[in-house]
Amino acid sequence: MVKKIIIVTLFLMVIITISCSSGYPAGFMNYNQDAAAVGMGDCFTAIADNGSAIFYNPAGINQLEGTQLRSGFQLFFPDTSFRGSKSGERTDMDDDLSALLTGYFTHKVNDKISIGGGIFTPFGLVTEWPSRWEGATVSTYAAMRTFCVNPVISIQLHPRLSLALGIDYLYSDFKIRRVIDPNQMIGLPLGIPLGKITLEGFDDTWGYNLGLLFHLNDRWKLGVAYRSKFKLEFDGHAHFRLPTLLQALYPPTDISPRIELPPIVSVEISTRIYEKWTFSTGILWTGWSVYDELVPKFRDKFLIPPSMRSSLQDWRDVLAFNLGVQYHLNPTWTFRSGYVFDKSPVPEKTLSPMVPDTDGHLISLGIGHTRSDFTIDMACMVLIPEERHTRRNLDGLD
């Protein structure tokens, strides 16, 4: 499988006290939450000097003065294809454009305490394949959305040290569609796939996040951020579309799948050793081993074949390595660049068209323009994937 994604982000910051009318591949985690951060390869935990610190490192909001609002959107351009080792045929995934919105608010209560809140999408995916491709019995459509509301408080314990705590409310829904073989439903050898199954559901849950920002001296900073895992127990339904003789045996039924979304730890260091240059580097750990199995949990499962009752995932924890640089041309213009090496958490045996993930190199460029009352940041990130081959895939898609 080959995967390429171009991510374009545009953000606008408005300082509310002044009137103004102007407006990642790691499984299915979305770590791109701000244009300034994306421009530096998301190497922002030890910088955290705008409202998106609420996501990257909430301890950073103590650096912000007054009351600030930052909002924006991201555009995703996926480009993924599959070539079967047996058929030799290439199938392209539908490359529909998708967009995500974010917003951040911060307020400095006093010299020691700052508060804020953010709205963003930390996880999500949309993959859509032709209805009659060779992997149609695995997936023709998969979508998962999340929506997180994250209030935070940051306390400056020392002029060089700030700690922060945030509470995360997460809403999520999903929809999965695939072709099924009616013979499979009654235990006969596979024939012509003529049926379809659609799974969908929703849930909400709670989590938390922590942040630390330590000014080692006037030029060096250390940032550490943690986001807890989320446990989701979806309330959902399964709908079957089968030939007439079988349809009556498979009415819509309830499902209650459970999944866990991974904890995240970021450790970074940044320096401004020259007046106009800022450098940052770090590692990002994502605990994807919590995603070990996908079990729909059909309420009426006596006629559901075992092959449809669970799906092994067996994902693994991964590290990403980030580098970022920022050049302050003058008080008005800032230029950024970044690099990320990102490991896929998906093992060969469970690589799926639902999440066609691979190791990759990400390169980003960004620019920021500041006026007295607003800032506009823009960035573009391109994923250069490593082509991936499978030989022991459990779904038979090699």
C-alpha positions in Angstrom: 0.0 0.0 0.0 1.2 3.5 -0.8 0.0 6.5 1.1 0.5 10.2 0.5 -1.1 13.1 2.3 -0.7 16.8 1.9 -1.9 18.9 4.8 -2.6 22.6 4.4 -3.5 24.6 7.5 -4.5 28.2 7.9 -5.0 29.8 11.3 -6.0 33.2 12.5 -5.4 34.7 15.9 -7.5 37.6 17.2 -6.6 39.4 20.4 -10.1 39.9 21.8 -9.2 43.1 23.7 -8.7 44.8 20.4 -11.6 44.9 17.9 -10.9 43.0 14.7 -13.2 41.7 12.0 -10.8 39.5 10.3 -11.2 36.0 10.5 -0.2 13.6 11.0 0.4 9.4 9.8 0.2 7.7 13.0 -2.7 5.3 12.8 -5.7 7.7 12.8 -4.3 10.2 15.3 -4.4 13.8 14.2 -1.4 15.7 15.7 -1.6 18.7 13.3 -3.6 21.2 15.4 -2.0 24.6 14.5 -0.4 26.2 11.5 2.6 27.6 13.4 3.2 24.2 14.9 2.7 22.3 11.6 5.2 24.7 10.0 7.8 23.4 12.5 7.0 19.8 12.0 4.7 19.8 15.0 7.8 20.4 17.2 5.9 22.8 19.5 5.8 21.3 23.0 8.8 23.3 24.2 7.7 26.5 22.4 4.0 26.6 23.1 3.7 30.4 22.6 0.2 30.7 21.1 -3.2 29.5 22.0 -2.6 26.0 20.5 -0.5 25.4 23.6 -3.7 24.0 25.0 -3.3 21.0 22.7 0.6 20.8 22.5 1.5 21.8 26.1 -1.0 23.8 28.2 1.8 24.9 30.6 2.8 27.3 27.8 -0.3 29.6 28.1 1.4 31.4 31.0 3.6 33.0 28.3 0.6 34.7 26.8 -0.6 38.1 27.8 -4.2 39.3 28.1 -7.0 37.4 26.5 -6.4 35.7 23.1 -8.5 33.8 20.6 -7.0 31.6 17.9 -9.0 29.7 15.3 -8.4 27.9 12.1 -8.9 25.0 9.8 -7.0 22.2 8.2 -7.4 20.7 4.7 -6.4 17.1 4.0 -5.6 15.7 0.5 -5.2 11.9 0.8 -3.6 9.8 -2.0 -3.5 6.1 -1.3 -3.4 3.1 -3.6 -3.3 -0.7 -3.4 -1.8 -3.3 -5.8 -2.6 -6.9 -5.2 0.3 -9.4 -5.4 -2.0 -12.0 -7.0 -4.1 -9.9 -9.3 -1.5 -7.2 -10.0 -4.3 -4.7 -10.3 -4.0 -1.3 -8.8 -6.9 0.3 -7.0 -6.9 3.9 -5.9 -8.7 5.1 -2.8 -11.2 7.9 -3.3 -9.3 11.1 -2.6 -12.0 13.3 -1.3 -10.9 16.5 0.4 -11.6 16.7 4.2 -11.4 19.7 6.5 -11.1 20.1 10.3 -11.8 23.1 12.4 -10.0 24.2 15.6 -10.4 27.0 18.2 -8.5 28.1 21.2 -9.1 30.7 24.0 -6.6 31.8 26.7 -6.8 34.3 29.5 -4.1 35.5 31.9 -5.8 35.8 35.3 -2.7 37.1 37.1 1.1 36.7 37.0 0.8 33.1 38.4 -2.4 31.7 36.8 -3.7 31.4 33.3 -6.7 29.6 32.0 -8.0 28.5 28.6 -9.9 26.1 26.5 -9.7 24.4 23.1 -11.9 22.6 20.6 -10.2 20.2 18.2 -10.2 16.8 16.6 -7.4 14.6 18.1 -8.4 11.4 16.2 -10.2 10.7 13.0 -10.1 9.0 9.6 -12.1 8.7 6.3 -11.2 6.0 3.8 -13.4 5.1 0.9 -12.7 2.4 -1.7 -14.6 1.2 -4.8 -17.6 -1.1 -4.0 -16.2 -3.9 -6.3 -12.5 -3.9 -5.6 -10.7 -7.0 -4.4 -10.6 -5.8 -0.8 -14.3 -5.0 -0.7 -15.0 -7.7 1.9 -12.6 -6.0 4.3 -13.7 -2.4 3.7 -15.4 -0.1 1.2 -15.9 2.8 3.6 -14.6 3.7 7.1 -15.0 7.0 9.0 -14.4 8.0 12.5 -14.9 11.4 13.9 -13.9 12.9 17.3 -14.6 16.2 18.8 -12.7 17.3 22.0 -13.4 20.1 24.4 -10.4 20.8 26.6 -10.5 23.4 29.4 -7.1 23.9 31.1 -5.4 25.8 34.0 -1.7 26.6 34.1 0.1 27.7 37.3 3.5 29.3 37.4 5.3 27.8 40.4 8.5 29.6 39.7 9.5 32.3 37.1 11.1 29.4 35.2 8.6 26.6 35.8 4.9 26.2 34.9 2.6 23.2 35.3 -0.8 22.7 33.8 -3.8 20.4 34.0 -6.6 20.0 31.6 -9.9 18.0 31.4 -10.9 16.5 28.1 -14.5 15.8 27.0 -14.4 13.6 23.9 -17.3 12.8 21.6 -16.9 10.2 18.8 -18.9 8.5 16.2 -18.0 6.0 13.4 -19.4 4.3 10.3 -18.0 1.2 8.6 -19.3 -0.4 5.5 -18.1 -3.5 3.6 -19.3 -6.1 1.2 -20.2 -9.5 2.5 -20.6 -12.9 0.8 -24.1 -14.4 1.6 -22.4 -17.9 1.6 -20.2 -16.7 4.4 -23.3 -16.0 6.5 -24.5 -19.7 6.3 -21.1 -21.4 6.5 -20.7 -22.2 2.8 -17.6 -21.7 0.7 -17.1 -18.1 -0.5 -19.0 -17.2 -3.7 -19.9 -13.9 -5.2 -20.1 -11.0 -2.7 -23.6 -9.7 -3.1 -24.4 -8.4 0.4 -23.4 -5.4 2.4 -23.1 -4.6 6.1 -23.0 -1.2 7.7 -21.9 -0.6 11.3 -22.3 2.7 13.0 -22.4 4.2 16.5 -21.5 6.9 18.9 -20.2 7.5 22.4 -18.6 10.2 24.6 -16.0 9.9 27.4 -13.6 11.8 29.5 -9.8 12.1 29.8 -7.2 14.6 31.0 -3.9 16.2 29.9 -0.8 17.5 31.7 1.9 19.9 30.8 5.3 21.2 32.0 7.3 24.0 30.7 10.8 24.7 32.2 13.0 27.6 31.2 16.4 26.1 31.7 17.9 29.5 31.1 17.2 32.6 29.0 17.7 30.7 25.8 16.8 27.0 26.4 13.4 25.5 27.2 12.2 22.0 28.1 8.6 21.0 27.4 6.8 17.8 28.5 3.2 17.1 27.7 0.9 14.1 28.4 -2.5 13.2 27.1 -4.4 10.3 28.7 -6.0 7.4 26.8 -9.8 7.4 26.1 -12.1 4.4 26.6 -15.0 4.4 24.2 -18.0 2.0 24.5 -20.1 2.8 21.4 -23.9 2.5 21.3 -24.5 1.4 17.7 -26.4 -0.6 15.1 -25.6 -3.1 12.3 -27.6 -3.0 9.1 -27.5 -5.9 6.6 -28.4 -5.8 2.9 -28.7 -9.4 1.7 -30.5 -11.5 -0.9 -34.2 -11.9 -0.2 -34.0 -15.4 1.2 -31.4 -14.3 3.8 -32.6 -10.8 4.6 -35.4 -11.9 7.0 -32.8 -13.7 9.1 -30.7 -10.6 9.6 -32.8 -7.7 10.7 -31.0 -4.6 12.1 -29.3 -5.4 15.4 -27.6 -3.5 18.2 -23.8 -3.5 18.5 -21.6 -2.2 21.4 -18.0 -2.1 20.2 -15.3 -1.0 22.6 -12.0 0.6 21.7 -9.3 2.6 23.4 -7.6 5.6 22.0 -3.9 5.9 22.9 -2.1 8.0 25.5 0.4 10.4 24.1 3.7 11.8 25.5 5.8 14.5 24.0 9.2 15.6 25.2 11.0 18.4 23.4 13.7 21.0 23.9 13.9 24.4 22.1 16.6 27.1 22.0 16.9 30.6 20.7 20.7 30.7 20.6 20.6 33.4 18.0 18.4 36.4 18.2 16.4 35.6 15.0 16.5 31.8 15.1 14.6 29.3 17.1 15.4 25.5 16.9 13.3 22.7 18.5 13.6 18.9 18.6 11.9 16.1 20.4 10.2 12.8 20.4 6.5 11.9 20.4 5.4 8.5 22.0 2.0 7.2 21.1 0.7 4.1 23.1 -1.2 2.4 20.3 -0.8 -1.0 21.9 -4.1 -0.3 23.6 -5.8 -0.9 20.2 -5.4 -4.7 20.1 -8.8 -5.9 18.9 -12.0 -4.5 17.2 -15.0 -6.4 18.5 -18.4 -5.2 17.2 -20.3 -7.2 19.9 -23.5 -8.0 18.1 -26.5 -8.3 20.4 -28.0 -11.0 18.2 -25.0 -12.9 17.3 -26.2 -16.5 16.9 -26.2 -16.2 13.1 -23.1 -14.1 12.8 -20.1 -16.1 11.6 -17.1 -16.0 13.9 -15.0 -14.3 11.2 -17.3 -11.2 11.6 -17.4 -11.2 15.4 -13.9 -9.8 16.0 -11.0 -8.3 14.1 -7.4 -8.6 15.5 -5.5 -5.3 15.4 -2.5 -5.9 17.6 -1.1 -2.4 17.0 2.2 -1.4 18.7 3.5 1.7 20.5 5.5 4.0 18.3 7.9 6.9 18.4 8.0 9.9 16.1 11.1 12.2 15.9 10.6 15.9 15.2 12.8 18.8 14.1 11.7 22.4 13.7 13.3 25.7 12.9 11.8 29.2 12.9 13.4 32.4 11.5 12.1 35.8 12.7 12.9 38.0 9.8 11.5 41.0 11.6 8.6 41.7 14.0 6.2 41.2 11.2 7.3 38.2 9.2 8.3 34.7 10.5 9.4 31.7 8.4 9.3 28.1 9.5 10.3 24.6 8.4 10.1 21.2 10.0 10.8 17.4 9.5 9.2 14.4 11.1 10.0 10.7 10.9 6.8 8.9 11.8 6.6 5.1 12.4 3.4 3.3 11.7 1.8 1.4 14.6 0.1 -1.1 12.3 1.8 -4.5 11.9 2.0 -6.3 8.6 -0.4 -9.0 9.5 -3.3 -6.5 10.3 -2.6 -3.8 7.8 -6.0 -2.9 6.5 -7.6 -0.7 3.9 -9.6 0.9 6.7 -6.3 2.4 8.0 -3.7 2.0 5.1 -0.8 3.3 7.3 2.9 3.2 6.6 6.2 4.7 7.9 6.8 8.1 6.4 8.9 11.3 6.3 7.0 14.5 6.7 8.4 17.9 5.5 6.7 21.2 6.3 7.0 24.8 5.4 5.2 27.7 7.1 4.9 31.5 7.2 3.5 33.9 9.8 2.5 37.5 9.4 1.9 39.6 12.5 0.2 43.0 12.9 -0.5 44.8 16.1 -4.0 43.3 16.4 -3.8 39.9 14.6 -1.6 37.1 13.3 -2.1 34.9 10.2 -0.1 31.6 10.1 -0.1 29.3 7.1 1.7 26.0 6.6 1.9 23.0 4.3 3.0 19.6 5.3 3.8 16.8 2.8 4.1 13.1 3.7 6.6 11.1 1.7 5.6 7.5 2.4 7.6 4.4 2.4 6.0 1.9 0.1 4.7 -1.0 2.1 4.4 -4.7 1.1 2.6 -7.5 3.0 3.0 -11.2 2.8 1.2 -12.6 5.8 -1.9 -10.3 6.0 -4.7 -11.9 8.0 -7.3 -10.5 5.6 -5.5 -12.0 2.6 -4.7 -8.6 1.1 -1.0 -9.1 0.1 
